Amino acid sequence: MKSMDSFGARSILNVGEQSYRIYRLDALQEAGLDVASLPYGLKILLENLLRTENGKDITAQDIRALASWDPQAQPDREIAFTPARVVLQDFTGVPAVVDLAAMREAMHELGGDPARINPLAPVELVIDHSVIVDVFGQTNAFERNVEIEYQRNLERYQFLRWGQQAFQDFKVVPPGTGIVHQVNLEHLSRVVFTADEDDMKVAYPDTCVGTDSHTPMVNGLGVVAWGVGGIEAEAAMLGQPISMLIPRVVGFKLTGTLPEGTTATDLVLTITEMLRKHRVVGKFVEFYGPGVASVPLANRATIGNMSPEYGSTISIFPIDDETLRYLAFTGRSAEQIALVQAYAKAQGLWHDPQAEPRYSETLELDLSQVVPSIAGPMRPQDRIALSYAKLAFRGALASSIGEPEQRPHGYDKVVDQSFPASDPPAHEEPQSSGAPPADPVEQATADPGPARAPIPVTFADGTQGQINHGSVVIAAITSCTNTSNPTVMIAAALLARRAVEKGLQRKPWVKTSLAPGSRVVTDYYERAGLTRYLDALGFNLVGYGCTTCIGNSGPLIPEVSQAVADGDLSVVSVLSGNRNFEGRIHAEVKMNYLMSPPLVVAYALAGTMDIDLFNEPLGQGSDGQDVYLRDIWPSAGEVQEVVDAAIVSDMYTAGYADVFAGDERWRALPTPEGERFAWDEASTYARKPPYFENMSRQPEPVSDIQGARVLAMLGDSVTTDHISPAGSIAKTSPAAAYLTEHGVAPKDFNSYGSRRGNHEVMIRGTFANVRLRNQLAPGTEGGFTRDFTRSDEPVTSIFEASRAYIEKGIPLVILAGKEYGSGSSRDWAAKGTALLGVRAVIAESYERIHRSNLLGMGVLPLQFPEGQNAATLGLTGKESFDITGIVALNQDTTPATVRVQANGVQFDAIVRIDTPSEAAYYRHGGIMQYVLRSLLD
């Protein structure tokens, strides 16, 4: 559809000898609209509308509505956002490509042209989620893990190689290159995008959506980007704009500078805590003020990366001199940097530290008040000042293995501190309400709960140790969140060097690993001569990918695994990642703590969380003397000196010179050919999904739901990690039974993530997380429910129960509490739900991405009336549900509520279809069906 220009915004920007067509924001100023004071992120959206105005999806009224944004208004105006590009990682990217291949098949069967199913926006996929830490602590760990990765994933990689050849404008970054978000930050992001339009180049802000919730990492560069589900990404790939409500924007003012001894990780955990408490779900957050200039780009990216942990859509920094410095440092061309600077200044996107844009709400942080921190044991927003870490751990342990009265005094205050939380004077101890004063030393050594004797362990090499509650069994420097930040990575290596020089070693029960987000990290480690010190402590390179942070930590040390099982121990992982939800890191590890890379090394040396790092030694050095954290912690000056000497721009230029080519192993893969994929019925990795079976050219009318039963009744904060299959495939699970039936040996089960292209595996793992608690099956953890098709109502697997309901034609519903679907943008959390036969979810509230994804799969998200939930309504989950009023959607209207009747209980549920486009997706049975039918015309 031809672009319009109702406001006369088309103009020319000359940069050196090159001319670009741009769409001037100040043209709206001339029309009497105040765009100068708009928040940065809304300016980017406004340019997007100006450039894509077509009189249908984007109108002059849409543009005027955004330019006239009222900061205090509740979001109620829909706009259509067209991202410049789409970024995928392989776990979420494979099913996206599988769906595109299936859409080509469906297009062919409906009499259309399969070639019309093709990316219409640039798509870049980074294979980074498949490497598992099978081998660690050895010099050949990287080579062995990559070899095993290829053996496990040959079919998937061949499929992606086919996609790269079959689809236009689809590029793949091969395995062993880096983590998608770090590659996106260091290489793929343009900040200002260019494309050919008619007879000249057009320049516009680089924007993207990605199939990983941590896509906002590039917000640190000033790139508007956020995570979407795979089904939304597929629509964007097919040229469909993404419908969104004009958001509220939270301004976060920064002042001051970080104090000595703190890291970017401490800053981001502090901000995460603040923003989660402020409730920013679905909002834009942007940073402004004089303190912005003192925040290095790597720190900005770390903050943006954590956006899903506090729930914002984006957390963005504006373009300034630091942005240009980073672009030059990471090898972007002089021409690109000149364009970024000229465009940002011409469009009012350049940061003014004195400006006060209009915001819906504001927060402020004095950076000098940040203290060393960790977060855990199961949520990234649960920040703990490092000085309280031992006390907080003991309280968490007592609450998990003992009664509340056994918790140490002050624990409740510690884990719910309001920022700022600086270290108290020595004579003060944080108190819970009504608790008596307590001596801090005595309190820190209080009995955490039921006593337990340590379990002695003899390892394969003859080394002996003792495992107990709180033993650190995984210590991983991993995840794009921190490995993209040279300062914290160098700090970890310098701490390792000092530890080795003093004769310290990691404890033998700790599985250590180093998984950087790009090869640049190991390049500067080598240049600085620091690799050997990390190796000496067992932090050998295990891969360039997202490992422990997504559950690819591999098996525990066998003797440790046995001791944990024998003693029913609550053991610990420490990692420099962004996620620590229950069951995510490792099924045998109950407590998980996020922290900076140097603290990961420190806890590997200590071997336990039951330690006060400020006052207790990490161990004894080779001279027999106690060694404390303060003895080996590097100063900021020392770190910066190594950063300046060891990291040069050429590392980035060389590292990304041929990023899409891959190594010899990748290039030698046999690759299928053809416009349509030749599905292999024997494949257990890539199977044709059933979404388009018996699909007609016109959608069937939607219907009300009659006689539905409850598949699962869940509490608050059920994450997509609880819903979507992730991590290893348990040998006793329905997915394992399926694989065994298809001739796959247990050693070759691989992970759920690696098999996301096989719907048969994935639906068997949906709602099967080992920490899921379904109230229909009390006393169980995992994917269990009641089968009400049988008179004895037995407890069985959720998958088996769903098959029984489907066989009898009984629709299903899910009941849930607050924040349903929080966490990563996992499309299989919605796909699996739909394929299990669930027609509707009724929850107290939703996280943004999962609610949208449910609609994208034809599942109706409903919300309990304000102030009510399943408990207050007296629902037990055993009722039969009728939901009426849905049919109003056939008249192109979206009802505000529908009537729910459940065995005498009646209430009006709020319909969470928030935009007209979402209503269209639901009427068509899902977003893929909607797009496919639109391309038939």
Residue, then its C-alpha position, 0 to 999 in steps of 0.5 A: m500500500k502506497s505511503m502517504d504524507s499528510f503532514g509534509a514530513r518527507s525531507i532530505l538529510n545530507v550526511g557527507e556526500q550521501s543524501y537520505r530521505i527522512y520523515r521529519l518529526d518537527a513537521l508536526q511541530e509546525a502543525g501545532l503539535d508539541v513533539a519536542s517534549l515527547p519521551y524519546g521512545l514515543k518519538i521513535l513510534l511517531e516517526n514509524l507512523l509518519r513513515t508508514e502512513n497508508g490511510k488504512d492501518i496507519t492514518a493521520q488520526d493515529i499520528r495526531a493521537l500519538a503526537s497529542w499524547d496525554p501522559q496521564a491518560q490510561p492506554d486506550r488508543e491502538i496504533a500499528f507499529t512496523p519494526a525495521r527487523v526481526v531477531l530470533q534465537d534458535f529455541t524460538g526461531v526454529p518453531a517460527v521457521v517450522d510455522l512458515a514452512a507449514m504455512r507454505e504447505a497450507m498456502h499450496e493446499l488452499g490454492g495460493d502461491p507458497a512463495r508469498i509466505n516469505p519474510l517481508a522484513p529482514v530476519e536474523l536468527v542466532i543459534d545460541h540456546s542449544v549448547i549444554v554444559d556437558v563437559f566443564g573444567q577441562t581445556n577441551a570443554f568448548e570443543r567437546n560441547v560443540e561436538i555434542e551440540y552438533q550431534r544432538n541438533l543435526e536435524r534442526y541445523q539442517f532445517l535452519r540451513w534449508g530456511q536460510q536458502a529457501f526464504q529471502d532476507f533470512k540470515v542465520v548466525p551459526p552455533g559457537t558465535g555468541i548469545v543473540h542479545q550480545v550479537n545484536l548489541e555488538h553487531l546487528s543493531r544499526v541504531v539508524f536503519t537504511a533502506d532503498e525507497d524509490d530512487m534514493k535511500v531512506a533513513y529511519p530509527d532502527t527498531c526490532v522485535g525479537t522472540d526472546s523477552h531480553t531483546p530490550m538489551v539494545n535499548g541501551l543503544g537507543v534502539v526501540a526493541w522488545g520481546v514478542g512471542g514467536i507467533e507475533a514475530e511471524a506476523a512481523m516477518l510477513g509484513q503485518p504491523i504489530s498492534m499496540l496501545i500507546p503506552r504510559v511512559v515512566g521517566f527514570k532520572l539518574t544522578g550521581t555516579l556508582p561508588e567504588g566496590t559496586t558493579a553494573t550488576d548491583l545497579v541493575l538489580t537495584i533498578t529491577e527491584m525499584l521498577r518491579k515495586h513501582r509496577v511498570v508492566g506494559k509501560f515504557v521506561e526511559f532514563y534521563g537526567p545528568g547521571v545518564a552520561s556517567v552510565p557506560l553503554a555496557n551498563r545501559a545494555t545490562i539495564g535494558n536486558m532486565s526489562p522483562e524482570y520488572g515487566s516494562t516493554i522497553s527500558i531505553f536510553p537516548i542517543d548521546d556521545e556514549t552511544l557513538r563511542y560504543l559504536a566506534f569501539t565495536g567496529r561500526s563504520a565511520e559513515q554509519i556513526a556519522l549518520v547516527q549522529a546527524y539523524a539523532k540531532a536532526q530529529g530531536l533524539w539526541h540526549d539533553p541532560q537538562a531536558e525534562p520530557r513529559y512523563s506519566e510517572t517519574l522515579e529517581l535514583d542517586l547512583s552513589q547509593v547503590v550497594p553490592s547486591i545479589a538476587g534470589p533465591m527464586r526471583p530476579q526482583d528479590r534483591i538482597a544487599l550482599s552484607y545481608a546475604k547469609l541472613a537472607f539465605r538462612g531465612a529462605l532455607a528455614s522457610s523451605i525446610g522448616e516452619p515460619e517461626q524458625r526463620p531468623h529475626g529480621y529476614d522478612k525485612v531483609v528480603d523486602q527492603s525498600f531502596p535505598a538500602s545501604d549497609p547499616p552501622a555495625h550496631e544495627e540489625p534490620q528488624s521485622s515488626g515486633a522482633p526483639p533487637a539482635d546482635p548481627v554476628e549472633q544473628a548471622t550464625a543463627d540456626p536456620g532450621p532443622a539441624r542436619a549433619p553434612i553428607p561426606v562425599t568422595f569424588a572420582d579423583g579421590t578428593q573429599g568434601q562435605i555437602n549440606h544445605g546451601s552448598v553451591v553446586i553450580a557457579a556459572i559466568t553466563s548470560c548476555t546480561n553480564t558477559s556483554n559488559p567488559t568491566v564485570m568480566i575483567a573484574a571476575a578474571l582479576l579476582a580469579r588471578r588474585a585467588v590463584e596467586k594466594g593459593l585458593q581453589r574452587k570447592p570440588w562440589v562446584k560445577t564451574s563454567l564460562a559461557p561468554g556472549s561473544r568471542v570478543v570476551t575470550d579474545y580480551y581475556e587472552r590479550a590480558g593474560l587472564t585466561r589461565y587464572l579462570d581455567a585454574l579455578g575451573f572456569n574454562l570456556v564451555g561454549y559461546g551461548c546461553t547455557t545455565c541461565i536457560g537450564n542448559s547447565g548439564p548434569l551435576i557432578p555425579e557424586v554431588s547429585q547422589a548426595v543431594a538426593d540422599g539428603d534431600l538437600s536444598v543446594v544452590s546455584v550462583l550465576s551472572g544471569n537474568r533468570n532464577f525461577e524455580g526449576r529453571i536452572h537445574a531440576e535438582v537445585k532448589m535455590n538460585y542466586l543472580m550476581s555479578p561475575p566476580l561474585v560468582v567466582a567468589y562463591a565458587l571459592a567459598g562453596t556455600m551460600d551460608i557465608d558472610l563474605f564481608n567478615e568470613p574468609l573464602g578459604q585458606g591460602s597456600d601460606g595457611q592464612d585466611v583469605y577474605l573477599r576484600d583481599i582479592w577484590p579488584s578496584a575500579g581503577e585496576v579493572q579500567e586499566v586492564v579494559d583500556a589495555a586489553i580491548v581494542s576495536d579490531m577485536y569486534t571488527a575481526g570477530y564479526a567480519d564473516v559472522f553468517a558463514g560459520d565454521e567448517r562444520w556448519r558449512a559442511l552440513p548436508t542441506p535440503e533444497g526446494e521451495r517447500f520443505a520435505w517433511d520427514e515423518a520419522s523426524t523427532y525434531a521438525r514435524k509439520p504442525p496441525y494448526f492449518e488442518n482442515m482450514s477453510r478460506q473463510p473463518e468459521p464463526v466463533s462460539d460460546i464455550q459449553g461444559a468446559r472442565v478445569l485442566a489446571m487451577l493455579g496460584d499467583s506468579v505462574t510464569t511461562d517457565h511453569i507453562s512452557p516446556a524447558g530444560s531437560i526431558a525427564k525420563t519418566s515424562p510423557a515426552a520421554a515416553y513419546l521419544t522412546e516409542h520413536g526409537v530415541a534412547p534416553k541419552d539422546f532425548n536432548s532438551y525441550g528447547s532443542r525439540r521446539g519444532n516437534h509439537e508432539v514433544m512440546i504438548r507433552g511437556t506443557f504445564a510439566n515444570v517440576r515446580l508447578r503446583n496444580q491445586l486440583a492435585p494437592g500434594t503433587e509438584g509437576g504436570f499433574t491434574r485430575d481426570f474428571t472424565r472418570s468417575d474415580e477422578p484419578v490424578t494423572s498427567i496433564f497431557e493424558a488428562s487432556r487427551a481424555y477430554i479431547e476424545k470426549g469433545i470436552p473443552l478445557v479452561i485454566l484458572a489462575g491468579k495474579e501475573y499469569g504468564s510472567g517471564s520470557s516470551r515463550d510462544w510454546a506456553a500459548k501453543g501448548t495450551a491451545l494444543l492441549g484443548v484449552r479454550a479459555v484462561i481465567a486469571e486475576s491478571y496477565e503479563r503482556i506477552h503471554r496474554s497476547n500470545l494466547l489470543g494469537m493461538g485462539v485461546l480467550p484470555l478472561q479476567f476475574p472481576e476486580g477484587q475477586n478470584a477463584a477462592t473468593l468466588g468459592l470455585t474448587g476447580k471441579e465445576s463445569f463451566d459455561i461461558t456465554g457472550i463470546v458470539a458477540l465477536n461475530q458482529d465485529t464487536t468486542p464485549a467488555t465482559v462475558r458471563v461465566q456460570a460454574n455449578g451455581v457460581q456466576f460472574d462477569a469475566i472481563v474480556r482481555i482482547d485489548t485491540p481490534s487486531e487481537a479481536a480479528y486474530y481470535r475470530h480467525g482462530g489465531i494470528m497465523q490463520y489471519v495472516l495466511r488468509s490475508l495473503l490468499d487475496 
